[in-house]
Amino acid sequence: MKIQIRNSRRDEYQTVEAIMKQVQQMHVGWRPDIYKSSETALPLAVYEQAVAAGTFFLAEYEGCAAGILFIAYRHIESPNQVTRNIIFVDSMAVDEKYRGKGIGHAFFDFLKDLKRQGGYDGIELQVNAKNEAAYKFYTNYGFTNKSINMELL
């Protein structure tokens, strides 16, 4: 199989950081009024905590690191909402060299398996309004709009 998804390891931080910086630069390009270039896109302590918790994954394409997936398990409970347990996609990114090779679909198939195995109610994520390619990809995969964030500058 060309694509394998596995738990990320502590010693892969530099590889993960390089992919995260690609995403950060895209955000800076779309919204320089909000995002800025920085030395670090993903703090090492955050990465280490996610690796220890088993919530950070790496996609390999033909044995090479090609994408990252960072998730959180969330329990939603309030008097005004149905109680739900969801998988929230904090970050998902594919190295620009590997885009269009099915890695995003492999991540979502992986997430669907996690959802089924863990008995979760859904998978949720947020997408930058300027990231039209990602939005189209998510909707084509079956995601629907849950809410819309708005701003007044």
N, C-alpha and C positions, 0 to 999 in steps of 0.2 A: 504494500500500500504506500502511495506517495506521501500521504499526510497522516501524521500521528500527533495526537494531543496528549500531553502528560503534565504532571505537576512540574512547575518550574523549580529550579534549585538555586540556592544562595549564590553559588559561583557563576551564575548566568546574569548577574546584575548588569554588567556592562552591555551585554547584548540587548537586554530588555530596555535599558536606558536609551540606547541608540534608536530603538523603534519608537519609544515614547517621545523622544525629541522630534521625530518626524511628524508625529501628530501635533505636538505643541506648536511647531512651525506652521502647520496648516491653520491652526486656530489663530495664531498671530497674524497670518495673512488675511484671514477673513474678518477678524475683529481686533485690530491693533488698539482700539479704544478700551478694550477689556483685557486682552492677553498680551503678555510680553515675553520676549526671549529671556531665558534664564539659564544659569549654569546647570541646573538639575531639573529634569521634568518629573521625575519620580524619586522622592527622597529614599535613601537606602533603608532607613528605619521602617518606612511604610512597606517597602518591598519585603524586607525580612519578616515583618509581622504577617504579611499575606502568605508568604511561603510557609511559615510555621503553621498557619491556620489552614493551609491546603486550599487557598482561594485564588491562587495565582497559577496560571497555566501557560504552557508554551506549545505552539504548533511547530512541528518540524515538517519541512517539505524535502523529501529525498535526503533526509538526514541533516538538513540545515535549518537553523532557527529562522522561522518565517513570520511568526505572529505571536501576539500576547493576548491573554484574556484574564481580566481581574474582576472577580465577582464578590458579592456580599449576599449573605442569607438574611432576609428581613422578615420579621414577624410584625404584621400590621393588625392593630387592635385598638378600637376606640368605640365610644357609644354610638357614633354616627356612621361607622363603616362595618362592612362584613369582615370578620376576622379572616386573615389570609396569611399564608407563608409564601414568599416569593424569592426568586433568585434575581438579584439586581446586577446588571452588567455595569460595573464602574468604568471599565476601560476595555476596549477591544480594538486592536490595531494589527494591520498586516504590513510588514515591511514592503516598501514600494517596489522592490525587485520581484516580489512574489504575488502582487495583486493580480486578480483575474485567474488564479489557479485553483479556486475552490476552497481556499482556507477559511473564508468567512462562513461559507455553508457548513464546513466541517465543524467550526466552532458552534454554530447553532444546532447542528445535529447532536453534538456533545452536550450542549445545554439541555436539549430536550430529553436526553437520556438521564442527566442529573435530576431534572424535574420529575420524571417518571419514577426513577429509583427512590428519590427522597420524598415523594408524595407532595411536592410543592404545587401551589395553585396557579402559578404563572411565572413568566420571565418578563422583566421590565428593563428598559434602558432609556437614556436620554440621547438626543442627537442635536448637534449644533444646527440651527436653522439655515446656515450658509452651506452646510455639507449636504448638498443635493444628491450626490452619488450615494452616500451612506443612507440617506432617507429612502431613496428609491430601492436600494438593496434590501433594507429592513421591511418595507411594505411588500415588496415582491416575495419575501420569505413568509409573510403572513402577519407581521406586526401591524397593529392599528393604533391610531392616535388615542391616547388616554387623557392627556391634558396639553395645554399650550402655555408656555411661559411667555410673558410679555414684559416689555420694559418701556419706560418713558425717560428719555435723556434730557 
